[in-house]
Amino acid sequence: SYNSIFANVDDVFLPNVIALAGQNHGQNELYRMLIATVPAYASIVDRKGILKERMDEYAIERAALKATYAGKVEDLSTAHARSVEKKNARYARKMAALAAEHLRENVTLDAQRLKTKRELESTESGGGGHSVDGTNISSVRTPRGKKRGRGK
């Protein structure tokens, strides 16, 4: 079994060992090695930490978006003050377009944040058999069709 072989390999060198085996023995052998090792190494990933970090990143993006929006509004307001009468209709259209753009970006960001929040809640409530990309680790199958996962 690859698990018993890899137990003696330092984690730092494991990617190199797997790559070397893939180069010398082909993709089929590489696939078998990855199937044998991925579940063990997926368990060391701090999923809650990653999801919390992603939520923090969304908060930072929102703050940057707010600052950018404020800067654009300030620039637009300054330009408007220079020629109020000539550009009144154009100013209103630009402000409406800018507000619509801001609203779209906020809605997108809120949807991403909500999805991440639900993943975090699912992870915290014990439904954490998922990898970082959202796929269910316990549904990974070996080439023979046997299910791989939590003690099955």
Helices and strands as residue ranges (DSSP letters): H 2-6, H 14-25, H 27-42, H 47-82, H 88-124, G 137-139
